[in-house]
């Protein structure tokens, strides 16, 4: 079994779920005979987001590259970021990483292809929704990616940054997000919605949404488990 390295802290709630779920799944798939070796490098969420918001991509790349180096130097044989937004510099980081470096957008795109989706919605931080980095793998495979209106993007971003990042889950927020997804389905014809922030699965899933959800955290975790156990 390979040793896994995670860059966490962006934010703490999703990092906790990554750690707990990877341990649970591997223990379950080994019939209760093993837990994985995991090394975690927790970075400062506010520093990382500050680089993102000011578009200081070189600084962000260096900050995350240092974290990845620490993981590899600590023996990690497979590494990953635990936040969708941080993938804005994924291509820069991949050039420097000496071990398999597993992308969230690519893992989610593989799932969309398996389901034969042609048009999907995207929710996430306003940065993730507004920029192209998360959409590229989908567009390259001929899958259209739809984002909410500007007003709705602001609302989604606020609920993530002021509530979900801190583990606060409100029924009123769930209803707001479901309403946004419903509009995207009715106006744009989306077949599924990408939960493009690792905190969104705390509040949305395929059971409470009007379309199927592509849970980036669940899909990414399963891909990591496959590679660690290979």
ABEGO torsion letter per residue (X at the ends): XBBBBBBBGOBAAAAAAAAAAAAAAAAAAAGGABBBBBBBBBBBAAAAAAAAAAGBAAAAAAAAAAAAAAAAAAGBABBBBABAAAAAAAAAAAAABABBBBBAAAAAAAAAAAAGBABBBBBEBAAAAABAAAAAAAAAAGBBBBBBBAAAAAAAAAAAAAAAAAGBBBAAAAAAAAAAAAAAAAAAGBABBBBABAAAAAABBAAABABBBBBAAAAAAAAAAAAAAX
